Amino acid sequence: MTKKDSSRSIRPLGAQDAEALFAFYQALSDDVVYFYRPFREVTTSVIREHLKQADEGDVYALGLGAEDGRVMGHAFLNGLRGGSPSFGIGLHQSILDRGWGSRLTAAVVQHADELAIARVELSVMKENTRAQAVYRKFGFSVCGETSFRGENDSWVMERRSTRTYTDVKESEP
Ligand SMILES: CC(C)(COP(=O)(O)OP(=O)(O)OC[C@H]1O[C@@H](n2cnc3c(N)ncnc32)[C@H](O)[C@@H]1OP(=O)(O)O)[C@@H](O)C(=O)NCCC(=O)NCCS
């Protein structure tokens, strides 16, 4: 399967994408949801609130868009205004293993570095070795354990940036 597909593109999401993002979550298979459940419950108001926070700058939300307007993937940093943002990512089951998760992760990590975020955290089920392979590729490493569906069934991973706020200011034109 080719990793190139020009019919999809990565773009920031905002309030105008609420319907498409809700439809994305409604369309996820049980296998994807088993690993990926970023919201306790997916309702239109939960999705709207997430995108409102994106518009307000507390969340960085990216979507993988298809030509027909559907959202096929979602990656985000939550809690940008708090101490330590958390990262989440999920793709539609029809496009796994084609490099889109890596591309979305690269874009989120780049954004975190541009903001000189010192530490980004995530949790991932221990059995989700594919996701862990992607996270390690972008500098995440295990720093603890946590519970998701069962006791201590997940790793906490973190990525520490070596880029400081001063570096960012100095690189500005
Ligand atoms: C996790 C996820 C975002 C990764 O995105 P993706 O597009 O499928 O992954 P990519 O194709 O970018 O990369 C997968 C990498 O893992 C490797 N890989 C694939 N299956 C693997 C497995 N079972 N064990 C270890 N590595 C695996 C691939 O070889 C590839 O590595 P490479 O880029 O060095 O060749 C996506 O699979 C997904 O949404 N899964 C379901 C939901 C989910 O698990 N979300 C994360 C919750 S923490």
The ligand as an SDF file (V2000), in Angstrom:
LIG
                    3D

 48 50  0  0  0  0  0  0  0  0999 V2000
   -1.9150    4.5920   15.9280 C   0  0  0  0  0  0  0  0  0  0  0  0
   -2.1210    5.2560   14.5790 C   0  0  0  0  0  0  0  0  0  0  0  0
   -2.4700    6.7220   14.7740 C   0  0  0  0  0  0  0  0  0  0  0  0
   -0.8330    5.1420   13.7570 C   0  0  0  0  0  0  0  0  0  0  0  0
   -1.0550    5.7140   12.4980 O   0  0  0  0  0  0  0  0  0  0  0  0
   -0.7720    4.8640   11.1600 P   0  0  0  0  0  0  0  0  0  0  0  0
   -0.9800    5.7560   10.0180 O   0  0  0  0  0  0  0  0  0  0  0  0
   -1.5860    3.6130   11.1990 O   0  0  0  0  0  0  0  0  0  0  0  0
    0.7520    4.4840   11.3330 O   0  0  0  0  0  0  0  0  0  0  0  0
    1.9550    4.7750   10.3030 P   0  0  0  0  0  0  0  0  0  0  0  0
    1.6460    4.0780    9.0190 O   0  0  0  0  0  0  0  0  0  0  0  0
    2.2340    6.2180   10.2490 O   0  0  0  0  0  0  0  0  0  0  0  0
    3.1770    4.0940   11.0490 O   0  0  0  0  0  0  0  0  0  0  0  0
    3.0390    2.8480   11.6720 C   0  0  0  0  0  0  0  0  0  0  0  0
    4.4290    2.3730   12.0610 C   0  0  0  0  0  0  0  0  0  0  0  0
    4.2810    1.2880   12.9810 O   0  0  0  0  0  0  0  0  0  0  0  0
    4.8150    0.1160   12.4230 C   0  0  0  0  0  0  0  0  0  0  0  0
    3.8930   -0.9270   12.8120 N   0  0  0  0  0  0  0  0  0  0  0  0
    2.7530   -1.3200   12.1800 C   0  0  0  0  0  0  0  0  0  0  0  0
    2.1460   -2.2850   12.9010 N   0  0  0  0  0  0  0  0  0  0  0  0
    2.9200   -2.5050   13.9830 C   0  0  0  0  0  0  0  0  0  0  0  0
    2.8280   -3.3590   15.1070 C   0  0  0  0  0  0  0  0  0  0  0  0
    1.7940   -4.2140   15.2380 N   0  0  0  0  0  0  0  0  0  0  0  0
    3.8030   -3.3210   16.0610 N   0  0  0  0  0  0  0  0  0  0  0  0
    4.8400   -2.4500   15.9380 C   0  0  0  0  0  0  0  0  0  0  0  0
    4.9840   -1.6050   14.8970 N   0  0  0  0  0  0  0  0  0  0  0  0
    4.0330   -1.6370   13.9460 C   0  0  0  0  0  0  0  0  0  0  0  0
    4.8810    0.3460   10.9430 C   0  0  0  0  0  0  0  0  0  0  0  0
    5.8980   -0.4300   10.3580 O   0  0  0  0  0  0  0  0  0  0  0  0
    5.2070    1.8410   10.8790 C   0  0  0  0  0  0  0  0  0  0  0  0
    6.5570    2.0800   11.1560 O   0  0  0  0  0  0  0  0  0  0  0  0
    7.5020    2.8430   10.0680 P   0  0  0  0  0  0  0  0  0  0  0  0
    6.8810    4.1840    9.8110 O   0  0  0  0  0  0  0  0  0  0  0  0
    8.8240    2.9420   10.7750 O   0  0  0  0  0  0  0  0  0  0  0  0
    7.4820    1.9740    8.8720 O   0  0  0  0  0  0  0  0  0  0  0  0
   -3.2920    4.5520   13.7910 C   0  0  0  0  0  0  0  0  0  0  0  0
   -2.9070    3.2450   13.4950 O   0  0  0  0  0  0  0  0  0  0  0  0
   -4.6160    4.5280   14.5400 C   0  0  0  0  0  0  0  0  0  0  0  0
   -5.3600    5.4790   14.5050 O   0  0  0  0  0  0  0  0  0  0  0  0
   -4.9090    3.3760   15.1890 N   0  0  0  0  0  0  0  0  0  0  0  0
   -6.1870    3.1700   15.8590 C   0  0  0  0  0  0  0  0  0  0  0  0
   -6.4180    4.1600   16.9990 C   0  0  0  0  0  0  0  0  0  0  0  0
   -5.2270    4.2570   17.9070 C   0  0  0  0  0  0  0  0  0  0  0  0
   -4.5850    3.2680   18.2490 O   0  0  0  0  0  0  0  0  0  0  0  0
   -4.9340    5.4920   18.3490 N   0  0  0  0  0  0  0  0  0  0  0  0
   -3.8570    5.7640   19.2800 C   0  0  0  0  0  0  0  0  0  0  0  0
   -4.3410    5.5940   20.6770 C   0  0  0  0  0  0  0  0  0  0  0  0
   -3.0400    5.8510   21.8750 S   0  0  0  0  0  0  0  0  0  0  0  0
  1  2  1  0
  2  3  1  0
  2  4  1  0
  2 36  1  0
  4  5  1  0
  5  6  1  0
  6  7  2  0
  6  8  1  0
  6  9  1  0
  9 10  1  0
 10 11  2  0
 10 12  1  0
 10 13  1  0
 13 14  1  0
 14 15  1  0
 15 16  1  0
 15 30  1  0
 16 17  1  0
 17 18  1  0
 17 28  1  0
 18 19  1  0
 18 27  1  0
 19 20  2  0
 20 21  1  0
 21 22  1  0
 21 27  2  0
 22 23  1  0
 22 24  2  0
 24 25  1  0
 25 26  2  0
 26 27  1  0
 28 29  1  0
 28 30  1  0
 30 31  1  0
 31 32  1  0
 32 33  2  0
 32 34  1  0
 32 35  1  0
 36 37  1  0
 36 38  1  0
 38 39  2  0
 38 40  1  0
 40 41  1  0
 41 42  1  0
 42 43  1  0
 43 44  2  0
 43 45  1  0
 45 46  1  0
 46 47  1  0
 47 48  1  0
M  END
$$$$
